[in-house]
Amino acid sequence: MHLTEEEATRYDRQMRLWGIEAQQRMRNATILVIRLRGVATEAIKNMVLAGIGKLVVVDGENVSEEDLGAGFFFRDADVGLKRLDAAKSRIESLNPLVTVDTITDASASDSQRLESIIQKVDLVCVTDGSRDELISINEICRRHQKPFYTGGTYGLIGYIFCDLLSHEYLAPDRTASKEQPKTLKTTVFYPPLTSSLRHRWSGLTKRQTKEVNPALYFAVIAIWQFQSQHGHLPNDVSQVDELEKICNLLIAEADVNKQVLTAEPRQLIESLSTTANHEFSPICAIVGGMLAQDILKALGGREPPIANFFVFDGNTGGGTVCRLNMP
């Protein structure tokens, strides 16, 4: 489907940035977002304003008082209502040209029902999911050749992971002259989440390991394992020792350069033990904004998306990309 005159007018400025073909690919895309919390709120805002074709959101939870901090689609009076019932009209008002469908019934989380939903969309984005849920949905996406993204926050730490299967994008031709720049179609192959989590770090030099800052990555992975074992996130200082033990075991198994990291910083573990269960609006805004930006990159095919695990540290305001088991 080609852009209408109204769409061309609305998206004129951004089409000057990434081109009409990229805008048309966004316009024709249907994106599924699972779970409407702080990161998803920011990502949805940016994707809808950019002009995707259709947004499908799945969330059966009610608005809680905690949701009001990072969920700007919600108001005080919405507490107790279904999140999507409260947010749908506000999402639609951002851009009337985007179709918004919401699914609030509990059966949507059933694997068969979810698989039928995934088959009808072009890209899947799961936010604030557990490790086991992410692996399961990633496997469904792989069966049906659907690109997969996930993102979330644990207090001041945020992450993004993507599995884009076999992805094509335009890269600058380094052999061309500066006066006549050219681009080449490049293909990159992404591994699933299960394979990425088995990545070994032994191939990196001391300098390369430092640049990646693996402590953040292993903090996220340790939280996933803790949640898988206990059914909930760490929520007080009594769980510091257990979380630290999990983290250090993961570091040892991954064979991280011992000159850089032999044990997870105790201060980071203590902070996560008390804040992982909470959302902070600025962290959600940054991670959600980057998540949306990368999804739009993947749809547009003009720039390389992340490869393939991004971690953000709200304590320093910096982030790093870990290339996990990618060729």
N, C-alpha and C positions, 0 to 999 in steps of 0.2 A: 504493500500500500504506500502510495506517495503522500507527501505532506500536503495538507490543504493550505489555502492562502492564509487562513487564520493562524495555523501552526507556524508557517514560514515567517509571519510577522512577529509572533510571540517569541520564537526561538532564534530570531535573526542574529542577535549579538553572539550567542554561543555557537551558532553555525559558522560564524567567522573564525572561531577558535578551532573547532574540530571538523568542520566540513559538513556538507549536506548529506553525504552518504552515511556518515556516522550517526547523524541525527535521525535519519530514516530507520537505521537499525534499532536505535533506542525506541523510536516511535512504534515499531512493530513488535517490540518485546513484551512478553508477559512475565512478571517477576513475582515469585512467591516468597513472602516473608513470614517466618514462623516465630511467634512470640513478640508482643509489643511492650517492650520496656524501654529504658533510656537510650541504648545504642540504636535500637530499631527506630525509635522516634526520630532521631536525627537523620538516620540513613533514608528513611521514607520521605522525609521533608525534601532532602536534596534530590532524590531520584524523581519524585513527582514534579518538582519545579523544573528539572532538566527535560522532562517531557517523555518519559517512558509511555508505552501504549496502555498497559493494564497492570494494576497492582492487586494481588490477592494476599490477604493477611489472615493467618490462622492464629487464634488465641481464645481460649475459653475461660480465662480468669477474670475475676472482678477487679475493679480499681480499688487499691488500698491507699492508705495515707502515705505510705512510703513511695508510691508511684508518683505522687505530686511533685517530688523534688526534681526528678529528671525527665518527667513526662509532660511536656508542654502542651500536649493535646488534651490533658485532663484539667478539671476544675474541682474545687472543694466539694461542690454539689454532686460530683460524679462518683464519689466514694460509695462502693457497694453495687454500682452498675457494672455491666459487662464492659471490659476495656474497649472492645471494638464498637459497641453500641454508642459509647461516649465519644469515641475518636473519629468515627467514619465521616461525619459531615465536615469536621474540621480538616481532615486530610483532603477531602474533595474540594474544599474551598481554596486550597493552595493552587490548584490548577484544574479548572473545569474540563479541560481537554483529556484528562487521564481518567480512565475507568477504574473504579475502586470496588472490589468485592471483598466481603468479610465473611469468615466462617467461625462461628462461636460454639458450635456443638462439640461435646466431648468426644464424639466418635471420630473426629478428624485426626486425633492422635493415634488411632488404630492403624497398624502398619498397612493393611490392605487399602483402607480408605485414603490414607496419606499417599500411598503409591499411585492411586488413581488420580489424585490431585496433581502430583508431580508430573505425571505423563502429559498433562495439558498445559504446562508452563514452559518457559524457555530457560529460566535460571532460578535456582533455589538459594535462599539466604536464611540460615537459622541463627538466631541471636540468643545469647545467654543460655546455651544448652549444656547438658552434661556430656562427658566424654562418650558414654555408651549411646546416648541419643544421637550425637553427631556422627559416630561411626555407622550407626544403623541407617540414618538418612543419606549419608554419603554413599553407602552401598546401593541404596535404591536409585540414587541419581546416576551412579555408574551403570546400572543395568539399563537405564533408559537414555544414556548419553546426555545428561543434563549437567551443566556447570554448577558447582557447589561452592558456596561461601558460608563462613561462619564468623561471628565476632561477638565480643562481650567484654565485660569489665569485672574486676575483683578489687573493689576499693580504688586505689590509685594506679592499678595495673590494668592494662587493656591488651587485647589480642585480636588478630584477624588471620584466618587461614583460608586458602582457596585451593580447590581441585578443579581445574579447567580442562581436564582430559587432554585432548590435542588442540592447542590454541594457536591461531594464526593472528599476526599483527604486523604492521608496517614498521620497519626499523631503518634508520639512516644508513645509506651505503657509504662506508668509510673510504672506499676507493674513488668515490666521485670528488670532483673539485668543489671548493667552497663557493665558487661563482655559480656552479650548476649542481646544486644538491639533488640527490636522488634517494629514493627509498626502495627497500627490498622486502618482499613478503617473507616473514620468518615464522617458523613453526617451533613451538616449545611443548614438551610433554610433561604433564603434571601427574604425580603419584597420588593415590588415595590417602586418607588420613591414617589408616592403620599402618601403611608402609612408611609414611613420614615419621610416625612416632618411634619407629625402630632405627632411626638415623643414628649413625655413629660419627663422632666428632674427631676421630683420630687423624683425619687427613688435613686438618688445619694447623698452620703454624701458630706460634705464640701471638704474633701480631694480628693475624686473621681472627683468632679466637677472641682476643680482646675487643676487636672492632664489633663483633657480633654481640658481645655482652651476654653470654649464655645463662647467667644467673636468673635473668628475667624469664627466659624461655622455660627453664626447669621449675621455676616457681609456679607458672601456669600449669605445667604438666603434673606437678605434684598435687596441686589443688584438684585437678581432674581425677587423679587416682584416689585421693582422700574421699572425694564425693562419691566415687564409684563404690568404695568400701563401706561408707557409712550412710549413704543416702541423703546427705546434706553437706553444706559447705562448712568449713571451720568457722567458729563464731566466738571463741574466747581464748584467752592466753593458756588455758589448761591443755590446749591441743598443739601448742608450739613444738613440743618435743617430738610428737608423732609426725607432724608435717615436716619437720626438719629431717627426721630419719628417712622418710619417703624421698625427699628431695635429694639427699646425699647419696642414697642408693641409686637413684636414676642417673645422677652425675657420674658415679663410678661405672655403671653398666654402659653408659654411652661413650666412655673412654675420652673424656674431655682433657685437654692439655693441662696437666697438673701444675704447670708454672703459672697458669691463669686462674684456675678454679679447682679446688679440691673439696670444698664444702660450701653450701649455700650461706650467704651472710645472715647471721642470726637476727640482725635488725630488720631485714626484709621479711623473714619468716614471722617475726613477732608482729610486724605491721599487718601482714596478710591474715594472720590468725584472728585479728580483731576487726578488720575492715572488709574482708572478702565478700561478706554477705550484704554489703551496702553499696548503693550507687551514688556517685558524685557527679553532678550535672556537667562540670567542665570536662571531666574525663570521658563521659558518655558523648559529649558534643564532638570532641576530637576524634575518638575512635569511630563513632557513627559517621562523621563527615568523611573520614578516610575510607571507610567501608563502602559508602555510596560512590565516592570518587573512583575506587578501583572497579566496582561493578560497572560503572559507566565506561571506564577504559576497556573492560573486557567486551562489552557490547559494541563499542565503537570500533575496536580493532586497529586503532591508530598508534597506540602506545603500549609498552609492555606492562602487564599487571604485576603485582607482587609475586615473588617466587621464593617461598610460598607461605611462610609464616612470619607475620609482623607482630612485634611486641612493643607496647608503649609504656613508658615509666613516667607517671604523673609527678613523681618526686623531683625529677630533673627536667621534665618537659621534652625528653628525647625518646627516640624509638629506633629499633634495629630490625632488619629483615634476616631471618634464618632460612637458608636454602636447605631444605630437608629432603634427602634422597631424590633429588632431581638430577637428570643426566646433564 
